[in-house]
Every structure is written in structure tokens, then in C-alpha cells.
Amino acid sequence: MTDLKNFAKRYAEAWCSQNPEKVAAFFAERGSISINNGPPAVGRVAIAKEAQAFMTTFPDMVVTFDKLEPQPNGTEFHWTLTGTNSGPSGTGKRVRISGYELWKIDNDGLIGDSLGHFHNAEYERQLKHGVDGGRGD
């Protein structure tokens, strides 16, 4: 599990790098990521595009590695994203959202498949109102 923890820490750092290819490098050549049951991005080029979308939206994005939780069908990588929605057409609002990716690690020690999950309604609320705004205050 120590090797996987180091992998998870480096993966979180890659998300903070503003270099989407660094994120994609953690995936198998034909690996995939799906976010909130959306269509999967398959292959490193497509995965880099997914990462780039978040990096563009949050130029100051910081992703922290919170914990790993073994599951019968993979390992959950729990994370927290903080950043300012200051990319193109951004609201300028601060966001802090947590979620997880269910990883299936391949025989080469790379992510073969990742199913990402976060609370989308809360994310949308924060994009509009900020981390503490819009709760009836």
C-alpha cells in the first residue's frame, strides 16, 4: 500500500502542475477516466483534455490527496480540490470540493480505469456563489 500512497501523492501533485500530460501519464496507454458517470475519456490524449479543462477553469488549482480506501472492485483515491474559478468566463469565486476516484490499477502499476465522483450540485453552487456563499445568508 505504501507504493500506492506514493503514487496517489504524485498523482495529486500532477493535477496541481498545470500540465495535463503529467496527469495523463499516470494512466495506462488505453486507460480511461469518467467523471460523475459521464462518458469516459479513453487514452492519454483524451485524459489530458479532461485534466486541461479543470486546469483552465482553476489556474490556481490545488488538489490534495486525502486518503486511499481499498474496495472489492478497486481502490478509492479521495481528494480535495481548491481553487478560484478565474479561467475564461469564470466567476472569480473560490471553490473547495471533495470527491474520489475509484481506480483499477493495471499490471504495470498505472490507472487502467478511473471512475470519478463529486457532489455536482454543490460544485455548481460554489462556482456561482463561492465556497461559503449562496446558502441563504
URQUI-V690317 format. One record per residue. RES is the residue in one small letter. SS is DSSP state (~ for helix, > for strand, _ for the rest). BURIAL is + if it has 9 or more other C-alpha atoms within 8 Angstrom, else -. Layout:
BEGIN
{{RES:SS:BURIAL} {RES:SS:BURIAL}}
END
This chain:
BEGIN
{{m:_:-} {t:~:-} {d:~:-} {l:~:-} {k:~:+} {n:~:-} {f:~:-} {a:~:+} {k:~:+} {r:~:-} {y:~:+} {a:~:+} {e:~:+} {a:~:+} {w:~:+} {c:_:+} {s:_:-} {q:_:+} {n:_:+} {p:~:+} {e:~:+} {k:~:+} {v:~:+} {a:~:+} {a:_:-} {f:_:+} {f:>:+} {a:>:+} {e:>:-} {r:>:+} {g:>:+} {s:>:+} {i:>:+} {s:>:+} {i:>:+} {n:_:+} {n:_:-} {g:_:-} {p:_:-} {p:_:-} {a:>:+} {v:>:+} {g:_:+} {r:~:+} {v:~:+} {a:~:+} {i:~:+} {a:~:+} {k:~:+} {e:~:+} {a:~:+} {q:~:+} {a:~:-} {f:~:-} {m:~:+} {t:~:+} {t:~:+} {f:_:+} {p:_:+} {d:_:-} {m:_:+} {v:>:+} {v:>:+} {t:>:+} {f:>:+} {d:>:-} {k:>:-} {l:>:+} {e:>:-} {p:>:-} {q:>:-} {p:_:-} {n:_:-} {g:>:+} {t:>:+} {e:>:+} {f:>:+} {h:>:+} {w:>:+} {t:>:+} {l:>:+} {t:>:+} {g:>:+} {t:>:+} {n:_:+} {s:_:+} {g:_:+} {p:_:-} {s:_:-} {g:_:+} {t:_:-} {g:_:-} {k:_:+} {r:>:+} {v:>:+} {r:>:+} {i:>:+} {s:>:+} {g:>:+} {y:>:+} {e:>:+} {l:>:+} {w:>:+} {k:>:+} {i:>:+} {d:_:+} {n:_:-} {d:_:-} {g:_:-} {l:_:+} {i:>:+} {g:>:+} {d:>:+} {s:>:+} {l:>:+} {g:>:+} {h:>:+} {f:>:+} {h:_:+} {n:~:-} {a:~:-} {e:~:-} {y:~:+} {e:~:-} {r:~:+} {q:~:+} {l:~:+} {k:~:-} {h:~:+} {g:_:+} {v:_:+} {d:_:-} {g:_:+} {g:_:+} {r:_:-} {g:_:-} {d:_:-}}
END
